[in-house]
């Protein structure tokens, strides 16, 4: 397993991989009842051709499994991607581990030219506003524990926990599915917090599928 930490307290853990660049090649060539045992230059050209012409199914054969810890507000964006992916998420209905929360290193100003998104400029009161956020988290956590101590069921007590709370999930997806996530979530116009996860996922996959990943994502961040 390979694990990379994300600023703010999250992580991406690569748990398993099924397949390689050769898997993509053999999936494409099975139509001609052919199979290769080693990747060569002709195979690399074929991979580039498949990606360029958007032949989806050969890239859907390899499967990758991650365990990911990310704040809920990021996870809800990530979960918009459904094709070729399956997930199982931790449930606060059942677990009693202490909640923890994402706290940004800095706060960005709103962008003037877009309704969604942010500028690269840091708010001049960033530090004091982050402190206010932390105090809000502490109040939410205090209320959560108070509700539990009063006998309120966990599935209702969790209502007071904010979107900044971390969640964890195991996710299995195809190489094609992760290329789609990367193309959208590592893009410059994506929210910076989700960019961090997409870039790490991309780096981990690139180590396992160097030719396919480059062919699928060239032109993206």
Secondary structure, 3 states (H helix, E strand, C coil): CEEEEECCCEEEEEEEEECCHHHHHHHHHHHHCCCCCCCCHHHHHHHHHHHHCCCCHHHHHCEEEEEEEEEHHHHHHHCCCCCCEEEEECCCCCCCCCCCECCCCCCEEECCCCCCCEEEEECCCHHHHHHHHHHHHHHHHHHHHHHHHCCCCHHHHHHHCCCCEEEEEEEEEEHHHHHHHHHHHCCCCCCHHHHHHHHHHHHHHHHHCHHHHHHHHCCCC
